[in-house]
Amino acid sequence: MIKLLPLMETQIRGINKAKPTLIFPEAKDERIIAAASHLAHIANVVLVNSRDDVARRINENAIPIQGSTKRFFANVRCVLPDDVPEICNILARRYHEMSHGKRWEATLEEARAIVREPIAFACMAVKCGYADCVLGGVAHTSRDFFRPALRLLRTDKVAFEVGIFSLPDEHPAEIYQHNLVAFADVAINPEPNVDELAQIAVGACKIVRDLIPTDVLPRINGAVLSYSTRGSAEGESVHRIRAAGKIIPAMLEDLAAQDPLYATISIEPELQISCAISIAAAQSKLKDALADPASAVGRANVLVVSSLDTGNILYHLYATRYNNADRLLMIGGLNSQVLDYSRSATVQDIVLGAAGNVLRIKRRQDWQHTPHGDLFPRYRILIVNPGSTSTKLKAFAGTQVLFEREVEHSSAALAQCPTIFDQTDLRMEIVRQALAEEQVDLAAFHAIVGRGGLIKPVVSGTYHINDAMLEDLRQAKRGEHASNLGAPIARALAAPHNLPAFIVDPVVVDELDPISRVVGVSGYERRAIWHALSQKAAAKFYADQEQKDYDALNLIVTHMGGGVTVGAHHKGRCVFVNDGLYEGPITPERAGSLPSSILLDLCLDQGLDKKAIQAKLKGQGGLVALLGTASLREVEARIEANDKDAAFFFDAMAHSIAAQIAATTVRFQGEAVDRIIVTGGMARCRLLIDRLYQLLHRLNIGITVYPGEMEAEALRDGAIRVLRGQEEALTYG
């Protein structure tokens, strides 16, 4: 059976738009509170209730929320209408204007009282752009929830409800492809007229196409069911279906013109259900239609009916017979602004429906983000990430990317600067020019965040960039590195606009256990130089996707880039990690850990000074020394061409990474490891990832791979946590 939630979540993550805002007016219901904890990773969730009441209900009723209450309230907004009087005034004025001349006309004072009721407040919040969808019905009848929502949020299209099922494997597999089927209309229109029936047929197929990707269902095949098959009988409903069939093709053409995705929809009117879903039945009556692979005949997976009796019976028949199916109800014709649940809805039903609506909202061409960010501010944040010869810039509004650019710097010009810190003014000039070309107004931003450099060891967190930090970076007592420029550039950009400037989790974050510091030479100890930002980001992202708390998990996180670091993240702290410069696995350009005898030989027999040894270990080591290149693409090409040396040394590198990961399993005080996470640029190398799977499978620990970098998102999220008040910015010094 295909699980609908992960299927939809994967698609949601792949759409670069902001999180939609979902508002639940029935926030005293335990099912709504529990469901909210499962949705915060894909949506901004608003509960119309006080935080104190929600917390009391969670504790007293032992509501099974996902993760801790701390995580819950960090991600879910609890609000009562009286908490936001300015918004309520706007909602009341709009309600008053909308009601003029209608049976439900209200004076302004009456409107002010009405919008303080949870359902009216939530519906008007959607109407006025403070939220994107109101979800209810679990604690109210349709008269008390859906009818008011329909009145306030009605569009010029017919509203209808489609029920979507992913049936269990016990259902005969030959009827519906992958056992996926949908029915419409199942709840709203008793006897749809011709135009309404056509809208329901096309709209239902569009909803299913929005939710189910083409690699699962290449085609969405709709059938308008009847007791007649293409003229075999007559009757009032048959005539309506035939008339609807005449206007459906033009509607499908218009839909495909909006987005080629919808060209994969076919709809056949006037089919008996046997001919709609059975190739064998269609073979006897509509043999010619089966020759067309785009025809829905015999292959229907969206069944549209001409009466509510039939649709409702079909839905409840399947829901009762297959009560272990994944199912969700979607409302069409209201621009994804309303979702009406059954009063018998389970937490899973609520989560599935909400996730479906999130995906539909993000697929809308006219939607990029919630129009007004008052309930969940969309903080504008600029990220500055300096590299050796370039500076990466990335701007966000909330989680949405506004622009991304990498500006190059002249190597000759950089060489004229005595120290890396002295490159600040040179880089600043080019960065400001790039921002001007992108027409970026920094005065409209909320914070500037730079990549952290080689400062003194600190605890994990978000730090204000202050004079003490800049002075330590200028003196470079702990080393020269391009990341040392992140803080001075960020502060210089922020200062003219009085914006806060931060760094987040620099490479010197130190959370090592005392036992992890011990080395076998007196007077020395292991230091923490690692990909803290990347590792912490990957670990927290995994925890968020699993709807768990980072500080409740045991994770081994491996960043694989020019250097490789493997960290043991024990309940929110990285208690052990190898030195990313001179210890650990072989990497494309670093030697990794060496036997002491080899180091003695380099120092004594070869007579190399410290700088020359450092170069051999970092920059001229690893695959550079063994194969003459740091490019994994080149190494892969050589392996493909049967270069035995390339294959051998590549495998040696894979073994050293796997060995470091395996050795790290003992760093959790005997506790089980929940997951191995692999990230960084090298994680894009399929050959390497496949080899790591082979070498590590006997550990019986699941592996999750996040290819590429997550640095910009990690810097953004650190600033957002501070701006939202979820954590305090730390002071360096």
Buried (B, 14 or more C-beta within 10 A) or exposed (E): BBEBBEBBBEBBEEEEBBBBBBBBBBBBBBBBBBBBBBBBBBBBBBBBBBBEBBBEBBEEEEBEBBBBBEBBBBBBBBBBBEEBEEBBBBBBBBBBEBBEEEEEEBEEEBBBEBBBBBBBBBBBBBBBBBBBBBBBBBBBEBEEBBEBBBBBBBEEBBBBBBBBBBBEEEBEEEBBBBBBBBBBBBBBBEEBBBEBBBBBBBBBBBBBBBBBBEEEBEBBBBBBBBEBBBEEEEEEBBEBBBBBBEBBBEBBEEBBEEEEBBBBBBBBBBBBBBBBBBEEBBBEBBEEBBEEEEBBBBBBBBBBBBBBEBBBBBBBEBBEEBEEBBBBBBBBBBBBBBBBBBEEBBBBBBBBBBBBBBBBBBBBEEBEBBEBBBBBBBBBBBBBBBBEEBBBBBBBBBBBBBBEBEBEBEEEEBEEBEEBBEBBEBBBEBBBEBBEEEEBEBEEBBBBBBBBBBBBBBEBBBBBBBEEBBEBBBEBEBBEBBBBBBBBBBBBBBEEEEBBBBBBBBBBBBBBBEEBBEEEEEEEEBBBBBBBBBBBBBBBBBBBBBBBBBBEBBBBBBBBBBBBBBBBBBBBBBBBBBBBBBBBBBBBBBBBBBEEEEBEEBBEEEEBEEEBBBEBBBBBBBBBBBBEBBBBEBBBEBBEEEBEEBBEBBBEBBBBBBBBBBBBBEBBEEEEBBBBBBBBBBBBBEBBBEBBEEBBEEBEBEBBBBBEBBBBBBBBBBBBBBBBEEEEBBEBE
